[in-house]
Every structure is written in C-alpha cells, then in structure tokens.
Amino acid sequence: MTNASEITSAMKDVIATLKSRNETLSTAESITGGGLGYAITSVPGSSDIYVGGSIAYHSEVKQSHLGISAELISAKTVYSEEVAFAMAEGALKTFKTTWAIATTGVAGPDASDGVMAGTVWVAIAGPITQSIQLSLDGERENIRSGTVASAIGTFARILRSRD
C-alpha cells in the first residue's frame, strides 16, 4: 500500500467490516503523530467505528494517558514491541473499543536510544493481537507515512482473516 487511494480503499473495507460486526477502533500514536487517526477519519463513515485516539509522543503521556509503566519504558525503550503492545492495550482500556492500533518508532533523521531511524513497531490489540516490525528507509515523512500505510494494511489483513 503506497498511495493515498490504496489507503482510502483499505480503510473503506475496514470501516465496512467493523460496522457489520458492531466493532470499534481506537489508536495510540507516537511516531505517526496523529497521521493514523487522520487517515482513518479522512474516510466517510469512520465516525461509525472510530472512537478516538491518543497522540502519546512523550513518555510521560504514554504513562499518564495509556497506563504504561515507567519501568517498562526504562527497560525496553519507547521504541520497542513491548511498549507498542502496552500502548495498544492502553487505548483499548481508555477508549473501550474492540480494537486498537498503536505505532511507535524512530522517524529520524538520527537514531534515538541506540535505535536506528526507520525502526518501527505497529501493534494491534483486540480479538486478535499481533505486531509487526518495520525497517523503513527514506526521509522522516516517508517513514511516518509508511508506518500509517503498513498499520492500516496489516489491520485490514487481520480483519479479512476473521471472515
């Protein structure tokens, strides 16, 4: 999934599927800074399934809004699979949704906490829990938009696997 029309098409399918199942979606974003919520809400009908999201860019917000422990962040860094899952679980609890998608990683241009730019984790929590690690190249905005596209594409595939 590489362009806006593909993302929109996938989101239309996601919305239709969630609506038919009476399921809801929330997000917890770090690396994407609201881009995932924007991509979801850009599609008509999203208000039927999208409850809301948290842009938890700083560790303190991850802790206060999503309930992630300081110990987990300290032990694993905010750029880890474990923190991505904790963010998704926090969104499920905060927004009381069926599903949650979380994004975290390093957009660059430089490494952070020893994690290379382009290293990304996407976690999906709900009836099926799954994560993907991405290793993306390019400028900061390419990494962020690639994360959004991958998160939506992965979630769409998970929903199709439940048919």
N, C-alpha and C positions, 0 to 999 in steps of 0.2 A: 504494500500500500504506500504509494509515494506521492499522491497529489490530493488536493482538497476534494475533488469529486469522488475519489475512491473512499476517502474517509467519510464523506457525507453518505455515500451509498451503504457503507458498513454500518454507520450509525442508524440509518433508516431501518435496516434489518434488526439491529439491536433493540431499537425502540419498539418495533412491531412485536418482536419476540417477548420482551419483558412485559409489554402491555397485555398480550394474550395470556400470559401466565400470572398476571397481577403481581409482578415483582418490581422492586425498586432498586435504584442505583445511587451511590454516593461516591465521592472522590476525596483523596487525601494527597495533595501535591506538594512536592518540593521542587525538583528540577524543572518541572513544566510550568511553575508559577501561575497557574490558572489556565494554561493553554488547553488542558484536557477538559476542564469544565466548559471552556469556550467552545471547543469542538463539539461537545455533546449538546450544548444549548443553542448552537447555530442551526440545528435541525428542527423543523416544525414537529410538534408532538412530544418533544423532550420533556415538557412540563408534566406529562402524564407519568413519567417514570423516574425523572431525576429529582432527587430531594435537595441536594446541596453538596457543598464541598468545603474543604479546609485547605488553604494555602499555608502550609506549615514550613516556612523557609528556614527559620532559626530553630535550633534545638529546644529553646525554651518554649516555643509554641508547640512543637511536637509533644513536649511533656504536658503542658497545661491544657491543650485542646484535644489531644489524641490519647493522652494517658500513657505515653511511652516513658519508661523509667530512665533516669539519668544513668543508671548502671549499665543498661543495655546499650545506650548511645556511647558511653565511655568504652565499653568492652569491644563493641563491633564497629563503631563509627556510624554516622548518619547515612553513609553510602553503602549500606550492607543489605543483604537479603533479609536478615532478621528484623532490621528496622523497617524495611518496606512492608513486611508482613504485619508488624506491630502497627504501622500507620493504617493499613487496610482494616485491621481488626478495630482500631480506634474509630475509624469512620463508620464502620458497621454499628458500633455502640452509640456513637454521638448522634448519628442521623437515623438510626433504627431502620436500616434498609436491608434488603435481601442480599445485595451485592455491594462490594466496594472495590475500587481500583486505586492503588497507590503508586506514586512514582518518586524515585529518589536517585541521585547520582551526581556526577560531576560534569557540568556543561563546558567547563574550560573558560578561558583558553589554557589554563595551567592545571596541574594536578593539585589535589587537596587531600591532606592527611595521608599522603602516600598513595592515593587512588588516582589513576590516570584519567585525564579528561576523556569523555566518551563512555566511561563505565557507568552503566545504568542498571537499576533494578526496577522491575514492574511487578507488583504483587496484586493478585486478585483474591478476594476472600468472599465466601458465601457458600452455597451448597456444594460447590467445587472450589478448592483452594489450590492456587498454582502461582508460580513465579517464573519470570524469565529474566535472564541477564543479557544485556545488550552491550556490545562493544562498537560504538559508533564513531565515525570519522567526520571531520569537517569543522566548520565554524560553529560557534556556540548555538546560533539559532537553528542550524541544521540538526544538531544533536537534540535540542529540545523538541523540534517538530517531528523528528524521527521517533522520539520517545512517545509522543502523542499517537502517532500512526500505529506504532507497534502495540501500544496498550489497547487501543480500540480493536485492532485486528486480532489480537490474542483473545480479548473478551468475546468478540463475535464468534471465533472458533470454539471457545468453551461452550457458549450457548448452543451452537449447532450440534455439539457432541451430546447434548442432553435431549435432543429431539427423539 
